[in-house]
Amino acid sequence: MVDRRHDLWLLIRLAAQNVGRRRLRAIFLSAAVMLGVGIAFASFVAGWALRDGMTTSFSRMGADLVVVPRATLVNITSSLLTVQPTDETLPTGLAARIAAIPGVGKVAPQRIVPALVEGNAANLIAFDPEHDLSVLTWLAERQPGPVEGLIAGGGLAGRLGESVSVCGMPMRIYGRLGKTGVGPFDDSYFLSFGALADMVSFCRTADARGAPRPTAKPQNEPAVAGMSHAGDVCSPDLALDRVSAFLLQLSPGARVDEVKFALARLPDVKIVEGNTVITSSRQALSTLLIGIAAFTAFQLIALLILVSLLFSAIVQERYREVGLLRAMGAKPNQVMTIILTEAAIITGLGGIAGLGFGAAMLLLFARSLGFYFGLLGVPFSWPPLAVLQISAILAISFSAILGLVGAFLPAWRARRMAPYALIQAEGR
Protein backbone atom coordinates (compact mmCIF):
# COMPACT_ATOMS: atom_id res chain seq x y z
CA MET A 1 0.00 0.00 0.00
CA VAL A 2 2.87 2.36 0.87
CA ASP A 3 4.61 1.57 -2.44
CA ARG A 4 1.42 2.33 -4.39
CA ARG A 5 1.05 5.70 -2.69
CA HIS A 6 4.72 6.44 -3.36
CA ASP A 7 4.32 5.51 -7.03
CA LEU A 8 1.21 7.67 -7.36
CA TRP A 9 3.02 10.63 -5.80
CA LEU A 10 5.91 10.17 -8.26
CA LEU A 11 3.49 10.10 -11.18
CA ILE A 12 1.82 13.32 -9.97
CA ARG A 13 5.24 15.00 -9.63
CA LEU A 14 6.15 13.90 -13.14
CA ALA A 15 2.85 15.32 -14.47
CA ALA A 16 3.50 18.62 -12.68
CA GLN A 17 6.98 18.80 -14.22
CA ASN A 18 5.46 18.24 -17.66
CA VAL A 19 3.19 21.22 -17.09
CA GLY A 20 6.22 23.44 -16.54
CA ARG A 21 8.06 22.25 -19.63
CA ARG A 22 5.86 24.22 -22.04
CA ARG A 23 4.71 27.04 -19.84
CA LEU A 24 3.37 29.29 -22.57
CA ARG A 25 1.19 26.53 -23.99
CA ALA A 26 -0.07 25.63 -20.52
CA ILE A 27 -0.84 29.28 -19.82
CA PHE A 28 -2.84 29.65 -23.03
CA LEU A 29 -4.80 26.47 -22.33
CA SER A 30 -5.48 27.59 -18.76
CA ALA A 31 -6.58 30.99 -20.06
CA ALA A 32 -9.06 29.34 -22.42
CA VAL A 33 -10.47 27.28 -19.56
CA MET A 34 -10.50 30.40 -17.37
CA LEU A 35 -12.63 32.29 -19.90
CA GLY A 36 -15.03 29.41 -20.42
CA VAL A 37 -15.50 28.55 -16.74
CA GLY A 38 -15.56 32.21 -15.68
CA ILE A 39 -18.24 33.14 -18.19
CA ALA A 40 -20.28 30.05 -17.29
CA PHE A 41 -20.07 30.83 -13.56
CA ALA A 42 -20.92 34.50 -14.07
CA SER A 43 -23.80 33.60 -16.41
CA PHE A 44 -25.26 31.20 -13.85
CA VAL A 45 -25.09 33.64 -10.93
CA ALA A 46 -26.29 36.62 -12.99
CA GLY A 47 -29.08 34.53 -14.52
CA TRP A 48 -30.16 33.40 -11.05
CA ALA A 49 -30.21 36.99 -9.77
CA LEU A 50 -32.02 38.40 -12.80
CA ARG A 51 -34.51 35.53 -12.83
CA ASP A 52 -35.49 36.27 -9.24
CA GLY A 53 -35.58 40.01 -9.94
CA MET A 54 -37.62 39.68 -13.11
CA THR A 55 -39.96 37.16 -11.49
CA THR A 56 -40.55 39.59 -8.62
CA SER A 57 -41.03 42.47 -11.04
CA PHE A 58 -43.48 40.54 -13.22
CA SER A 59 -45.34 39.18 -10.21
CA ARG A 60 -45.95 42.74 -9.08
CA MET A 61 -47.95 43.23 -12.24
CA GLY A 62 -50.66 41.05 -10.73
CA ALA A 63 -52.71 38.60 -12.74
CA ASP A 64 -53.00 37.82 -16.43
CA LEU A 65 -56.76 37.33 -16.15
CA VAL A 66 -59.36 38.19 -13.52
CA VAL A 67 -62.62 36.26 -13.12
CA VAL A 68 -65.36 38.36 -11.51
CA PRO A 69 -69.15 38.07 -11.20
CA ARG A 70 -70.98 38.90 -14.39
CA ALA A 71 -73.21 41.57 -12.77
CA THR A 72 -70.45 43.42 -10.98
CA LEU A 73 -69.54 46.94 -12.01
CA VAL A 74 -65.80 47.18 -11.55
CA ASN A 75 -62.98 49.20 -12.99
CA ILE A 76 -59.92 47.00 -13.11
CA THR A 77 -56.59 48.65 -13.88
CA SER A 78 -54.53 47.56 -16.85
CA SER A 79 -51.96 45.93 -14.59
CA LEU A 80 -54.64 43.93 -12.76
CA LEU A 81 -53.04 44.33 -9.37
CA THR A 82 -56.36 43.80 -7.61
CA VAL A 83 -60.07 44.18 -8.09
CA GLN A 84 -62.10 47.25 -7.33
CA PRO A 85 -64.58 47.16 -4.40
CA THR A 86 -67.73 45.23 -5.22
CA ASP A 87 -70.68 43.62 -3.46
CA GLU A 88 -70.94 40.79 -6.01
CA THR A 89 -69.36 37.47 -5.06
CA LEU A 90 -68.60 34.03 -6.45
CA PRO A 91 -68.50 30.65 -4.65
CA THR A 92 -65.06 29.54 -3.45
CA GLY A 93 -65.63 26.10 -4.98
CA LEU A 94 -65.22 27.66 -8.40
CA ALA A 95 -61.45 27.80 -7.78
CA ALA A 96 -61.06 24.05 -8.35
CA ARG A 97 -62.87 24.22 -11.69
CA ILE A 98 -60.76 27.17 -12.80
CA ALA A 99 -57.50 25.50 -11.76
CA ALA A 100 -58.42 22.40 -13.79
CA ILE A 101 -58.57 24.41 -17.04
CA PRO A 102 -55.49 23.78 -19.22
CA GLY A 103 -53.20 26.79 -19.30
CA VAL A 104 -54.10 28.12 -15.84
CA GLY A 105 -51.00 28.12 -13.65
CA LYS A 106 -52.17 29.77 -10.42
CA VAL A 107 -55.51 30.82 -8.99
CA ALA A 108 -55.59 33.46 -6.26
CA PRO A 109 -58.99 34.22 -4.67
CA GLN A 110 -59.67 37.60 -3.04
CA ARG A 111 -62.57 38.87 -0.94
CA ILE A 112 -63.26 42.56 -0.35
CA VAL A 113 -65.38 43.63 2.63
CA PRO A 114 -65.80 47.02 4.32
CA ALA A 115 -64.92 47.48 7.99
CA LEU A 116 -64.11 50.08 10.62
CA VAL A 117 -60.39 50.49 11.27
CA GLU A 118 -59.75 52.84 14.19
CA GLY A 119 -63.25 54.25 13.69
CA ASN A 120 -62.69 55.03 9.98
CA ALA A 121 -64.30 53.22 7.06
CA ALA A 122 -61.82 51.14 5.09
CA ASN A 123 -61.72 48.13 2.81
CA LEU A 124 -60.37 44.79 3.97
CA ILE A 125 -59.04 42.53 1.22
CA ALA A 126 -58.72 38.90 2.24
CA PHE A 127 -56.31 36.70 0.26
CA ASP A 128 -54.63 33.33 0.44
CA PRO A 129 -50.89 33.79 1.19
CA GLU A 130 -50.04 30.39 -0.32
CA HIS A 131 -51.58 31.25 -3.70
CA ASP A 132 -51.09 35.02 -3.71
CA LEU A 133 -50.20 36.84 -6.94
CA SER A 134 -50.28 40.53 -6.12
CA VAL A 135 -49.99 41.31 -2.39
CA LEU A 136 -46.90 39.76 -0.83
CA THR A 137 -44.70 40.77 -3.78
CA TRP A 138 -45.32 44.42 -2.85
CA LEU A 139 -44.25 44.02 0.78
CA ALA A 140 -41.83 46.83 1.60
CA GLU A 141 -41.67 46.08 5.33
CA ARG A 142 -42.65 43.00 7.24
CA GLN A 143 -42.23 41.26 10.56
CA PRO A 144 -40.53 37.85 10.70
CA GLY A 145 -42.65 34.75 10.63
CA PRO A 146 -45.82 33.73 8.77
CA VAL A 147 -48.45 36.24 7.67
CA GLU A 148 -50.50 37.23 10.70
CA GLY A 149 -52.59 40.30 11.40
CA LEU A 150 -53.00 43.17 8.95
CA ILE A 151 -50.94 44.37 6.02
CA ALA A 152 -51.35 48.10 5.45
CA GLY A 153 -51.52 49.50 1.93
CA GLY A 154 -48.88 51.97 0.76
CA GLY A 155 -51.21 54.95 1.23
CA LEU A 156 -52.13 54.17 4.86
CA ALA A 157 -50.43 55.16 8.09
CA GLY A 158 -49.29 52.65 10.66
CA ARG A 159 -46.07 51.19 12.05
CA LEU A 160 -45.02 47.56 12.14
CA GLY A 161 -46.22 45.85 15.29
CA GLU A 162 -48.71 48.60 16.07
CA SER A 163 -52.10 47.40 17.31
CA VAL A 164 -55.20 48.80 15.58
CA SER A 165 -58.89 48.22 16.24
CA VAL A 166 -60.80 46.54 13.41
CA CYS A 167 -64.51 46.57 14.23
CA GLY A 168 -63.55 46.47 17.91
CA MET A 169 -61.10 43.59 17.51
CA PRO A 170 -57.41 44.46 18.16
CA MET A 171 -55.03 43.39 15.36
CA ARG A 172 -51.34 44.04 14.86
CA ILE A 173 -49.84 45.39 11.65
CA TYR A 174 -47.69 42.62 10.20
CA GLY A 175 -46.36 44.49 7.19
CA ARG A 176 -46.61 47.48 4.89
CA LEU A 177 -46.83 47.54 1.10
CA GLY A 178 -44.99 49.88 -1.21
CA LYS A 179 -46.98 52.44 -3.15
CA THR A 180 -48.41 51.08 -6.38
CA GLY A 181 -50.39 54.06 -7.67
CA VAL A 182 -53.61 51.99 -7.66
CA GLY A 183 -56.03 53.67 -5.25
CA PRO A 184 -58.03 50.64 -3.98
CA PHE A 185 -54.77 48.78 -3.49
CA ASP A 186 -52.95 51.56 -1.62
CA ASP A 187 -55.92 52.51 0.58
CA SER A 188 -56.89 49.01 1.76
CA TYR A 189 -55.83 46.64 4.51
CA PHE A 190 -54.96 43.06 3.65
CA LEU A 191 -55.34 39.93 5.73
CA SER A 192 -55.56 36.20 5.27
CA PHE A 193 -58.85 34.35 4.89
CA GLY A 194 -58.20 32.77 8.28
CA ALA A 195 -57.87 36.18 9.93
CA LEU A 196 -61.10 37.30 8.23
CA ALA A 197 -62.90 34.25 9.64
CA ASP A 198 -61.58 35.05 13.13
CA MET A 199 -62.82 38.62 12.80
CA VAL A 200 -66.28 37.50 11.68
CA SER A 201 -66.41 35.06 14.61
CA PHE A 202 -65.44 37.88 16.99
CA CYS A 203 -68.21 40.13 15.68
CA ARG A 204 -70.83 37.38 15.93
CA THR A 205 -69.71 36.51 19.46
CA ALA A 206 -70.07 40.17 20.41
CA ASP A 207 -73.59 40.12 18.93
CA ALA A 208 -74.44 37.06 21.02
CA ARG A 209 -73.34 38.91 24.15
CA GLY A 210 -75.56 41.84 23.24
CA ALA A 211 -72.62 44.20 22.68
CA PRO A 212 -73.17 47.06 20.22
CA ARG A 213 -72.13 46.05 16.71
CA PRO A 214 -70.07 48.59 14.75
CA THR A 215 -70.89 49.11 11.11
CA ALA A 216 -68.72 50.17 8.25
CA LYS A 217 -70.80 53.30 7.70
CA PRO A 218 -70.76 55.58 10.74
CA GLN A 219 -73.17 58.44 10.94
CA ASN A 220 -72.29 61.43 8.74
CA GLU A 221 -69.51 59.47 7.05
CA PRO A 222 -69.76 58.30 3.42
CA ALA A 223 -69.49 54.64 2.64
CA VAL A 224 -66.38 53.18 1.08
CA ALA A 225 -66.42 53.69 -2.67
CA GLY A 226 -68.35 51.02 -4.48
CA MET A 227 -69.48 49.18 -1.37
CA SER A 228 -72.63 49.02 0.71
CA HIS A 229 -72.55 48.42 4.44
CA ALA A 230 -74.89 45.43 4.08
CA GLY A 231 -71.93 43.14 3.45
CA ASP A 232 -69.48 44.43 6.06
CA VAL A 233 -67.46 42.26 8.41
CA CYS A 234 -69.99 42.47 11.23
CA SER A 235 -72.98 41.71 9.05
CA PRO A 236 -74.76 38.47 10.09
CA ASP A 237 -75.39 37.81 6.39
CA LEU A 238 -71.68 37.77 5.46
CA ALA A 239 -70.87 34.35 3.95
CA LEU A 240 -67.28 33.13 4.29
CA ASP A 241 -67.57 30.72 1.37
CA ARG A 242 -67.74 33.52 -1.19
CA VAL A 243 -65.01 35.56 -2.93
CA SER A 244 -65.01 38.83 -4.85
CA ALA A 245 -62.70 37.68 -7.65
CA PHE A 246 -60.24 35.06 -8.81
CA LEU A 247 -56.86 36.33 -10.03
CA LEU A 248 -55.30 34.01 -12.60
CA GLN A 249 -51.74 33.57 -13.78
CA LEU A 250 -51.23 31.55 -16.95
CA SER A 251 -48.76 28.72 -17.40
CA PRO A 252 -45.73 29.22 -19.70
CA GLY A 253 -46.81 28.74 -23.30
CA ALA A 254 -50.52 29.02 -22.57
CA ARG A 255 -52.65 30.97 -25.05
CA VAL A 256 -54.85 33.65 -23.56
CA ASP A 257 -57.66 33.18 -26.08
CA GLU A 258 -57.97 29.47 -25.38
CA VAL A 259 -58.06 30.01 -21.60
CA LYS A 260 -60.64 32.79 -21.95
CA PHE A 261 -62.81 30.54 -24.13
CA ALA A 262 -62.70 27.79 -21.48
CA LEU A 263 -63.47 30.27 -18.69
CA ALA A 264 -66.45 31.65 -20.60
CA ARG A 265 -68.23 28.32 -20.07
CA LEU A 266 -68.41 28.96 -16.33
CA PRO A 267 -71.79 30.29 -15.17
CA ASP A 268 -72.32 33.95 -14.22
CA VAL A 269 -68.72 35.10 -14.62
CA LYS A 270 -66.94 37.80 -16.56
CA ILE A 271 -63.31 37.56 -17.67
CA VAL A 272 -61.11 40.65 -17.74
CA GLU A 273 -57.77 40.46 -19.52
CA GLY A 274 -54.66 42.27 -18.33
CA ASN A 275 -51.76 43.77 -20.22
CA THR A 276 -50.91 41.31 -22.99
CA VAL A 277 -47.32 42.60 -23.21
CA ILE A 278 -46.73 41.76 -19.55
CA THR A 279 -48.30 38.34 -19.98
CA SER A 280 -46.12 37.56 -23.01
CA SER A 281 -43.00 38.81 -21.26
CA ARG A 282 -43.68 36.69 -18.18
CA GLN A 283 -44.22 33.58 -20.29
CA ALA A 284 -41.08 34.24 -22.36
CA LEU A 285 -38.89 34.59 -19.26
CA SER A 286 -38.37 30.85 -18.79
CA THR A 287 -37.60 30.43 -22.50
CA LEU A 288 -35.00 33.18 -22.28
CA LEU A 289 -33.25 31.54 -19.34
CA ILE A 290 -33.30 28.15 -21.10
CA GLY A 291 -31.68 29.82 -24.12
CA ILE A 292 -28.92 31.28 -21.94
CA ALA A 293 -28.30 27.85 -20.37
CA ALA A 294 -28.16 26.23 -23.83
CA PHE A 295 -25.68 28.86 -25.06
CA THR A 296 -23.45 28.23 -22.03
CA ALA A 297 -23.61 24.47 -22.62
CA PHE A 298 -22.54 24.84 -26.27
CA GLN A 299 -19.70 27.08 -25.17
CA LEU A 300 -18.43 24.46 -22.72
CA ILE A 301 -18.73 21.74 -25.38
CA ALA A 302 -16.59 23.86 -27.71
CA LEU A 303 -14.04 24.25 -24.89
CA LEU A 304 -14.04 20.47 -24.38
CA ILE A 305 -13.28 19.93 -28.07
CA LEU A 306 -10.45 22.47 -27.86
CA VAL A 307 -8.90 20.71 -24.86
CA SER A 308 -9.19 17.33 -26.58
CA LEU A 309 -7.51 18.57 -29.77
CA LEU A 310 -4.71 20.25 -27.85
CA PHE A 311 -3.94 17.20 -25.76
CA SER A 312 -4.01 15.04 -28.86
CA ALA A 313 -1.14 17.18 -30.18
CA ILE A 314 0.63 17.11 -26.81
CA VAL A 315 0.47 13.30 -26.56
CA GLN A 316 1.65 12.82 -30.17
CA GLU A 317 4.54 15.14 -29.43
CA ARG A 318 5.59 12.91 -26.53
CA TYR A 319 5.18 9.53 -28.19
CA ARG A 320 8.95 8.84 -27.93
CA GLU A 321 9.02 9.70 -24.23
CA VAL A 322 5.97 7.56 -23.56
CA GLY A 323 7.52 4.69 -25.53
CA LEU A 324 10.76 4.92 -23.53
CA LEU A 325 8.79 4.91 -20.26
CA ARG A 326 6.91 1.82 -21.44
CA ALA A 327 10.18 0.15 -22.48
CA MET A 328 11.66 0.87 -19.01
CA GLY A 329 8.75 -0.94 -17.33
CA ALA A 330 6.06 1.69 -16.90
CA LYS A 331 2.57 0.21 -17.02
CA PRO A 332 -0.08 1.47 -19.48
CA ASN A 333 -2.25 2.70 -16.60
CA GLN A 334 0.66 4.69 -15.19
CA VAL A 335 1.13 6.39 -18.55
CA MET A 336 -2.54 7.30 -18.60
CA THR A 337 -2.29 8.62 -15.05
CA ILE A 338 0.54 10.99 -16.00
CA ILE A 339 -1.34 12.38 -19.02
CA LEU A 340 -4.67 12.74 -17.24
CA THR A 341 -3.10 14.31 -14.15
CA GLU A 342 -1.30 16.87 -16.31
CA ALA A 343 -4.57 17.77 -18.00
CA ALA A 344 -6.40 18.02 -14.67
CA ILE A 345 -3.71 20.30 -13.23
CA ILE A 346 -3.80 22.69 -16.20
CA THR A 347 -7.58 22.91 -16.45
CA GLY A 348 -8.03 22.91 -12.65
CA LEU A 349 -5.76 25.94 -12.32
CA GLY A 350 -7.69 27.52 -15.17
CA GLY A 351 -10.93 26.83 -13.28
CA ILE A 352 -9.62 28.55 -10.13
CA ALA A 353 -8.55 31.56 -12.21
CA GLY A 354 -11.92 31.45 -13.99
CA LEU A 355 -13.68 31.64 -10.63
CA GLY A 356 -11.89 34.89 -9.87
CA PHE A 357 -12.54 36.17 -13.39
CA GLY A 358 -16.24 35.35 -13.09
CA ALA A 359 -16.47 37.08 -9.70
CA ALA A 360 -14.87 40.20 -11.20
CA MET A 361 -17.38 40.12 -14.06
CA LEU A 362 -20.26 39.82 -11.60
CA LEU A 363 -19.07 42.80 -9.55
CA LEU A 364 -18.76 44.83 -12.73
CA PHE A 365 -22.20 43.71 -13.87
CA ALA A 366 -23.79 44.54 -10.51
CA ARG A 367 -22.35 48.07 -10.61
CA SER A 368 -23.35 48.75 -14.21
CA LEU A 369 -26.23 46.79 -15.73
CA GLY A 370 -27.42 45.62 -12.30
CA PHE A 371 -27.78 49.24 -11.20
CA TYR A 372 -29.61 50.06 -14.44
CA PHE A 373 -32.01 47.13 -13.96
CA GLY A 374 -32.64 48.37 -10.41
CA LEU A 375 -33.73 51.73 -11.78
CA LEU A 376 -36.17 49.88 -14.07
CA GLY A 377 -37.68 48.10 -11.08
CA VAL A 378 -35.89 44.78 -11.61
CA PRO A 379 -33.87 44.19 -8.41
CA PHE A 380 -30.45 42.51 -8.66
CA SER A 381 -30.11 40.31 -5.58
CA TRP A 382 -27.26 37.87 -5.07
CA PRO A 383 -28.15 34.18 -4.70
CA PRO A 384 -27.94 32.64 -1.20
CA LEU A 385 -24.44 32.00 0.14
CA ALA A 386 -24.94 28.24 -0.05
CA VAL A 387 -25.77 28.49 -3.76
CA LEU A 388 -22.64 30.60 -4.41
CA GLN A 389 -20.44 28.12 -2.54
CA ILE A 390 -21.87 25.09 -4.34
CA SER A 391 -21.61 26.77 -7.74
CA ALA A 392 -17.96 27.74 -7.05
CA ILE A 393 -17.06 24.16 -6.06
CA LEU A 394 -18.86 22.83 -9.13
CA ALA A 395 -17.02 25.29 -11.37
CA ILE A 396 -13.60 24.17 -10.13
CA SER A 397 -14.56 20.49 -10.21
CA PHE A 398 -15.99 20.85 -13.70
CA SER A 399 -12.80 22.47 -14.97
CA ALA A 400 -10.71 19.55 -13.69
CA ILE A 401 -13.17 17.03 -15.15
CA LEU A 402 -13.01 18.95 -18.43
CA GLY A 403 -9.29 18.24 -18.64
CA LEU A 404 -9.76 14.58 -17.75
CA VAL A 405 -12.46 14.06 -20.37
CA GLY A 406 -10.59 16.02 -23.03
CA ALA A 407 -7.32 14.12 -22.52
CA PHE A 408 -8.87 10.69 -22.02
CA LEU A 409 -9.09 9.71 -25.70
CA PRO A 410 -5.48 10.71 -26.58
CA ALA A 411 -4.22 8.98 -23.42
CA TRP A 412 -6.21 5.85 -24.23
CA ARG A 413 -4.73 5.72 -27.73
CA ALA A 414 -1.22 6.02 -26.32
CA ARG A 415 -1.96 3.34 -23.76
CA ARG A 416 -2.93 0.79 -26.41
CA MET A 417 0.16 1.35 -28.60
CA ALA A 418 3.20 -0.87 -28.21
CA PRO A 419 6.44 0.74 -26.92
CA TYR A 420 8.30 0.28 -30.22
CA ALA A 421 5.37 1.78 -32.14
CA LEU A 422 5.39 4.82 -29.89
CA ILE A 423 9.13 5.34 -30.39
CA GLN A 424 8.87 4.97 -34.17
CA ALA A 425 5.71 7.11 -34.48
CA GLU A 426 7.45 10.35 -33.50
CA GLY A 427 9.78 10.19 -36.45
CA ARG A 428 6.99 9.92 -39.01
Secondary structure, DSSP 8 states (H G I E B T S, - for coil): -HHHHHHHHHHHHHHHHHHHHTHHHHHHHHHHHHHHHHHHHHHHHHHHHHHHHHHHHHHTT--SEEEEETT------TT--S----S--EETTHHHHHHTSTTEEEEEEEEEEEEEETTEEEEEEEE-GGG-SSSGGGEEEE-SSS--SEEE-TTS---TT-EEEETTEEEEEEEEE---S-HHHHTEEEEEHHHHHHHHHHHHHHHHTT-----SS-TT----TT--GGGSTT-TT--TTEESEEEEEE-TT--HHHHHHHHTTSTTEEEEE--HHHHHHHHHHHHHHHHHHHHHHHHHHHHHHHHHHHHHHHHHHTHHHHHHHHHTT--HHHHHHHHHHHHHHHHHHHHHHHHHHHHHHHHHHHHTHHHHHHHTT-------HHHHHHHHHHHHHHHHHHHHHHHHHHHHHHHHS-HHHHHHHTT-
